[in-house]
Amino acid sequence: MDTIVLHLQQQLERYLAELTHLSGIDSYSYDRADVNRVVDELESRFKALNFEVTRYPHEKAGDNLLAARKGTGRGKILLLGHSDTVFPHGTAAQRPVTITGDTILGPGTCDMKAGLLTGLYAIEALDAIGFTAYEEIRFLIVSDEEIDERFSIPLIRQTSRGNHAVLTLEAARANGDIVTARKGVRSFTAEAFGRAAHSGVEPEKGRSAILALAHHITALDHLNDYPNGISVNVGVIQGGRLRNIVPDYAQIRFELRSYQPEQLQRYTERILSIFAQQPVPDVTFKVTFEDVHPPMPRTEPVAQLEQLTIALAHQLGFEVKGTSTGGAADAAFAAAEGVPVLDGLGPIGGLDHSPDEYILKSSIVPRTALLAHLIMAIAKRETT
């Protein structure tokens, strides 16, 4: 039996106890004190493993944590995760971790406290066999991954630079796939400015901002091209004040997603051309947009990492394959720095952000062993 697998099997009960404890600590993104309780626990774990630990405090969010340890070989590897969850204070007490058969239920188990522990236990497994032939292992844990107002992005980008690989510890897909590509997200706000009028006395003098946007919403929906990875979604519409007033103002918020930066740009131009039209006379539009997440494309270096991971899993007695997903994650910010990134290297799980969030107990040892072997393989590759 593989010595790393044997070591991890012996540590499984300890892992489960630690996951139960860590998921029993609330860490809602907007609750700085709770998040920092989790960060305190993780900092202690890293120090016990002789990592040099740096905390980056922020007044609005929990602390970001960077742990680093030098080795004796070559290969710089960054493990990436987050400490925050979507569940407010009190959730852990209401829904404590339960283990029924192969299913481990609990807030934050899948997203992503099991993944954080997988990183720690993979490092411990390498220590157990005396493997130090890497130049440096760093482990970055941010505290604001689940919210729109991000403070950690510059740190993620800076910490990612110069690594030979970034391995993100989000859960594997429910079917066991790892993630090799993610869509980028561009967020839009479109405002329509019309003319108010009494809807009964002289409606013809009005210019409905809502009606104008309704035309454009239909046009935006026609941009969807799912087979080619293009998705456009209007998620919010607001406008008008009373039913008896022709509305002079309305607003929509929508997003564009694509795997390729050039597609984001090309479809942005198509979106702007839609709003250059006036389906309702005299109604004007203002469109603004910002990039929320860059794309994480499947580049050739990513494909090579994917093939390496597939081969290692096969040697360990199970199969994985890479997949793409429309969901965004912090791995994309590392990819934007030109570093090859693999995502979904945590245990198998699913139903994130719901009361049924879970991971599979049977996946913990194999996936942790895979991560440990992948770290070794990257280090050996860079050495040779």
BAFITI-548482 format. One record per residue (C-alpha): x, y, z. Coordinates in steps of 0.05 Angstrom, whole numbers, padded with zeros to 5 digits, always signed. Layout:
XYZ/...
This chain:
+00000+00000+00000/+00023+00071-00015/+00057+00098+00048/+00021+00164+00043/-00047+00130+00038/-00029+00086+00097/-00010+00147+00139/-00074+00183+00120/-00117+00123+00137/-00086+00123+00206/-00102+00197+00213/-00174+00195+00187/-00209+00196+00254/-00166+00255+00275/-00184+00290+00211/-00259+00278+00223/-00253+00304+00294/-00217+00366+00270/-00268+00378+00214/-00324+00372+00265/-00289+00423+00309/-00272+00472+00253/-00341+00469+00221/-00370+00479+00290/-00340+00549+00290/-00383+00599+00252/-00344+00641+00202/-00394+00684+00165/-00357+00731+00119/-00388+00792+00151/-00373+00770+00222/-00300+00789+00232/-00294+00760+00302/-00321+00692+00283/-00277+00687+00221/-00216+00704+00263/-00232+00648+00311/-00223+00600+00252/-00160+00638+00230/-00132+00630+00301/-00142+00555+00297/-00107+00551+00230/-00050+00596+00251/-00036+00549+00310/-00036+00489+00263/+00014+00521+00216/+00060+00542+00272/+00059+00470+00298/+00083+00449+00229/+00141+00499+00231/+00112+00546+00180/+00128+00620+00181/+00060+00653+00189/+00039+00724+00169/-00030+00752+00185/-00059+00809+00144/-00114+00843+00185/-00170+00884+00155/-00220+00928+00191/-00280+00902+00151/-00263+00829+00144/-00227+00773+00180/-00152+00767+00175/-00119+00736+00115/-00067+00684+00132/-00003+00666+00094/+00039+00607+00117/+00106+00590+00084/+00159+00537+00093/+00224+00527+00056/+00246+00459+00032/+00310+00429+00006/+00295+00423-00068/+00261+00461-00124/+00189+00478-00141/+00148+00534-00111/+00076+00512-00097/+00019+00553-00069/-00042+00522-00036/-00102+00569-00038/-00166+00569+00003/-00214+00612+00044/-00236+00612+00116/-00304+00647+00109/-00372+00615+00097/-00441+00641+00079/-00473+00619+00144/-00488+00671+00199/-00471+00665+00272/-00510+00610+00307/-00516+00564+00246/-00463+00516+00272/-00500+00507+00337/-00566+00496+00300/-00537+00447+00250/-00475+00414+00279/-00434+00366+00237/-00465+00298+00230/-00436+00235+00198/-00485+00185+00169/-00454+00129+00130/-00410+00162+00078/-00442+00231+00083/-00413+00286+00126/-00463+00343+00134/-00449+00411+00164/-00441+00485+00149/-00375+00498+00114/-00356+00425+00108/-00354+00427+00032/-00341+00501+00023/-00288+00495+00046/-00263+00473+00113/-00252+00402+00091/-00208+00429+00035/-00166+00470+00084/-00155+00408+00126/-00138+00368+00063/-00081+00417+00051/-00056+00411+00122/-00060+00335+00124/-00025+00329+00056/+00033+00370+00084/+00034+00326+00147/+00036+00264+00102/+00096+00291+00065/+00130+00305+00132/+00114+00234+00153/+00153+00204+00095/+00208+00256+00101/+00195+00291+00035/+00224+00362+00034/+00249+00365-00038/+00210+00428-00056/+00237+00498-00055/+00177+00528-00018/+00106+00510+00000/+00060+00568+00015/-00011+00565+00039/-00056+00627+00031/-00123+00629+00065/-00167+00690+00052/-00228+00711+00091/-00273+00746+00040/-00283+00696-00016/-00359+00692-00008/-00375+00767-00014/-00374+00819-00069/-00332+00870-00032/-00263+00839-00037/-00201+00861+00001/-00156+00801-00011/-00150+00802-00087/-00084+00842-00089/-00055+00793-00038/-00078+00732-00079/-00046+00761-00142/+00018+00780-00108/+00026+00714-00072/+00011+00674-00136/+00068+00705-00176/+00130+00663-00186/+00099+00597-00166/+00105+00535-00210/+00033+00517-00193/-00026+00541-00152/-00069+00486-00124/-00138+00509-00100/-00173+00468-00047/-00246+00479-00065/-00284+00413-00064/-00281+00366-00123/-00345+00365-00165/-00399+00317-00141/-00376+00267-00194/-00304+00273-00172/-00279+00319-00227/-00225+00370-00215/-00232+00440-00246/-00187+00463-00302/-00225+00523-00328/-00273+00575-00300/-00312+00630-00332/-00295+00703-00322/-00350+00749-00298/-00364+00820-00321/-00419+00856-00283/-00463+00909-00317/-00512+00963-00295/-00557+00994-00347/-00600+01055-00331/-00658+01080-00374/-00681+01152-00373/-00750+01166-00401/-00806+01216-00389/-00860+01213-00335/-00934+01224-00351/-01002+01208-00323/-01019+01138-00346/-01093+01153-00354/-01099+01226-00375/-01041+01233-00425/-01001+01169-00429/-00978+01186-00500/-00935+01241-00472/-00896+01192-00430/-00834+01152-00450/-00830+01088-00410/-00761+01070-00384/-00787+01002-00364/-00814+00986-00433/-00748+01007-00465/-00708+00962-00419/-00757+00905-00432/-00738+00906-00505/-00664+00905-00488/-00673+00849-00437/-00700+00805-00492/-00641+00824-00537/-00592+00807-00481/-00623+00739-00472/-00612+00725-00546/-00537+00733-00535/-00534+00669-00495/-00491+00616-00530/-00485+00560-00481/-00449+00510-00527/-00393+00562-00535/-00391+00581-00462/-00426+00649-00467/-00479+00665-00414/-00516+00730-00402/-00563+00736-00343/-00607+00795-00323/-00612+00785-00248/-00644+00850-00222/-00695+00899-00251/-00719+00961-00215/-00762+01019-00239/-00823+01062-00232/-00858+01089-00170/-00933+01081-00179/-00977+01042-00226/-01010+01106-00252/-00945+01139-00275/-00909+01124-00339/-00841+01108-00310/-00785+01156-00326/-00729+01114-00296/-00711+01041-00293/-00648+01000-00280/-00625+00930-00293/-00564+00893-00268/-00537+00835-00307/-00474+00795-00319/-00434+00766-00377/-00393+00703-00368/-00342+00670-00414/-00281+00626-00411/-00239+00672-00456/-00220+00745-00445/-00229+00760-00519/-00300+00734-00517/-00316+00778-00458/-00292+00838-00498/-00328+00818-00561/-00394+00807-00526/-00386+00871-00486/-00384+00908-00553/-00448+00872-00574/-00481+00891-00509/-00462+00964-00518/-00489+00963-00589/-00556+00939-00562/-00561+00999-00516/-00542+01046-00573/-00612+01031-00601/-00676+01066-00579/-00735+01018-00581/-00776+01072-00546/-00765+01142-00575/-00730+01193-00530/-00709+01141-00478/-00634+01144-00467/-00588+01095-00433/-00525+01094-00390/-00486+01030-00385/-00428+01016-00337/-00391+00952-00324/-00334+00922-00283/-00296+00857-00282/-00314+00816-00220/-00271+00755-00237/-00222+00743-00294/-00229+00679-00334/-00188+00618-00315/-00173+00587-00383/-00147+00517-00394/-00078+00535-00420/-00025+00485-00442/+00010+00487-00373/-00057+00474-00340/-00070+00416-00387/-00002+00387-00368/-00019+00393-00294/-00086+00360-00308/-00053+00300-00343/-00004+00294-00285/-00061+00292-00235/-00099+00241-00276/-00038+00196-00278/-00026+00202-00204/-00098+00186-00187/-00094+00125-00232/-00033+00101-00194/-00072+00110-00129/-00128+00067-00155/-00182+00116-00176/-00199+00160-00235/-00206+00235-00242/-00217+00280-00301/-00215+00355-00312/-00277+00397-00325/-00297+00468-00336/-00348+00507-00295/-00385+00572-00301/-00374+00588-00228/-00321+00638-00209/-00269+00627-00154/-00203+00656-00128/-00164+00609-00172/-00178+00657-00229/-00138+00713-00197/-00078+00666-00193/-00088+00646-00266/-00090+00719-00286/-00018+00724-00262/+00003+00672-00313/+00010+00615-00264/-00018+00545-00280/-00076+00531-00233/-00116+00469-00215/-00179+00475-00175/-00225+00426-00140/-00170+00388-00104/-00209+00381-00039/-00253+00321-00021/-00315+00305-00062/-00375+00345-00040/-00433+00389-00062/-00496+00429-00046/-00453+00487-00022/-00488+00544+00014/-00548+00501+00032/-00570+00463+00094/-00551+00399+00057/-00479+00418+00043/-00436+00355+00048/-00372+00319+00033/-00361+00245+00024/-00321+00211+00079/-00294+00159+00031/-00262+00214-00012/-00220+00245+00043/-00160+00197+00043/-00156+00188-00033/-00161+00262-00048/-00112+00282+00006/-00063+00230-00019/-00072+00256-00089/-00055+00326-00066/+00007+00303-00030/+00031+00263-00090/+00017+00322-00136/+00060+00368-00092/+00116+00316-00096/+00109+00308-00171/+00112+00383-00184/+00173+00390-00141/+00208+00331-00175/+00189+00358-00244/+00221+00425-00228/+00283+00392-00199/+00295+00351-00263/
